[in-house]
Amino acid sequence: MKLAIIGTRRAPSNISVVILRYIPENVTEIVSGGAIGTDRAAEEIADSLSLPIRRFLPNYKKYGRNAPLKRNIEIVDYADEVIAFWDGSSHGTKQCIIECVNRRKPIRVIPI
């Protein structure tokens, strides 16, 4: 299963420990947006678990300031399931949660 792990760039220092609690055993790939904070912690965990990582980086040249939002849609489309570590204020994470709901993509929202 391709699992997208998304969340705030202002993640708490223990975010790696929190993320590890929620990674299911049937994960075959971690999907990341490549941002600092939650995304990078997810990538480090994927490395430690020897899981492949698929990074979706914002394409500013093509989409300009909308690049992060377009990237989030690509992540949702690609992943089989999404886990969002949300601080309740991150606009990008909120947008990704809304995309999952609208597309009926399985998502778990973990408050941090």
N, C-alpha and C positions, 0 to 999 in steps of 0.2 A: 504494500500500500504506500502510495506517495502522500506523505504527511507534510502539509505546510505549517510552519510554526511562525507566527507573526506577533507583533506587539510593539509597544512603545520604545522609542529610542532612549527614554529616561527610565530604563529598567532598574529595579533595585539590585544591589550588589549580590544578592542570593538568587538571582533569576535562573542560573544554571541548575541549582538544586530543585527549584520549583518546576522547571521544564522537565527534568528527568522523571518526576513523579507521574507525568501525564503521557509519556511516550508509550504507545501500545507495542506489544511484542511483534505484531505482524507488519511493522514498518519496514519497507524496503528502500526508501529514499526520503531524504529530508529536503523540503522545498523552502527556499529562503529569498527574501528581498534584498539581502546583502547590506542592510543598514546597520549602523551601530546599535548597541543595546540588545534587545531580544533576538533579532535576526542573527547577529554575530555569535551570541551565546548558543543558539541552536546549531549553528555551523560547527562550533567547537565540540559540542556534544556529539554531533554526527561523526566528526573525525574520531572522537574517543571510542565510539561504538562501531567504527569501520563501516559506516553507512555512506553511500554516495550522496552528494549534495547537488541540487539543481538550483542555481542562482538566477533570479530574474532581476536584472539591474534596470533602473529607470533610463529610458532612452530620451535624454533631453534634446538631442539634435532633432529627433523626429517629432516629439510631442511638446517640447518646451516645458513650461511650468506645470503642465498636466501629466508629465512623465511618471511621477510616483503613483498617481491614480490609475493610469493605464497599466503600469506594472502590477498593481494590486489585482486588477481584473485578469491579467495573464496568470498570476499565481492561482487565483480561485479556479480558473478554467483548467489548469494543468493538474492541480492536486486532487486526490481522491477524498481527502478530509482535511479540515483546517482546525488548528488550535490557536485561539487568540488570547494572548496575555495582555489584558487591557487595564489601563490605569483610570479609565472613565473619562479621559479628556483627549487622548490622542485621536486626531481627526483621521489620519490614515488608517489606523486600526478600526475605527468606527466604520469608515467607508468599506473596508474589507469585510467586516461583519455583515453589513447591509447587503453587499454583493452576494455573500454566501446564502443569506436568507432568501433573497430574490431568485437565486438560481437553484434553490433547494439543495445546496451543497452541505453535507454534514459538517457541523461546526460545534466546537465547545469553546465557550468564553470563560476564561479564568480571570477573576478580578485580582489585580496585584496592587 
